Amino acid sequence: METFNQMQEFAESWALVFLTVVFVAAVVWALWPGKSRDQDDAARLIFRNEDRPASDKPVHKEA
């Protein structure tokens, strides 16, 4: 039963801190300004083949 109590104590303290850090890191990574080109390319992915067959190169339109 002592092992259970140790695991419960860990889950209530350090696991919460770890998961909070992972969540914050994921949000920062997703919203990083340098990612905007990749995100725009992913957003336009379903419209890439409307006029011509698909190509292997990503389409980047300069705004």
DAMOUR-V777775 format. One record per residue. N is the residue number from 1. PHI is phi as a letter, one per 20 degrees, with the letter a starting at -180 (NA if undefined). Layout:
# DAMOUR-V777775
n | phi
N | PHI
N | PHI
This chain:
# DAMOUR-V777775
n | phi
1 | NA
2 | f
3 | f
4 | f
5 | f
6 | f
7 | f
8 | f
9 | f
10 | f
11 | f
12 | f
13 | d
14 | f
15 | f
16 | f
17 | f
18 | f
19 | f
20 | f
21 | f
22 | f
23 | f
24 | f
25 | f
26 | f
27 | f
28 | f
29 | f
30 | f
31 | e
32 | f
33 | g
34 | f
35 | e
36 | f
37 | f
38 | f
39 | f
40 | f
41 | f
42 | f
43 | f
44 | e
45 | g
46 | f
47 | e
48 | f
49 | d
50 | f
51 | d
52 | b
53 | f
54 | f
55 | d
56 | e
57 | e
58 | f
59 | e
60 | d
61 | d
62 | f
63 | e
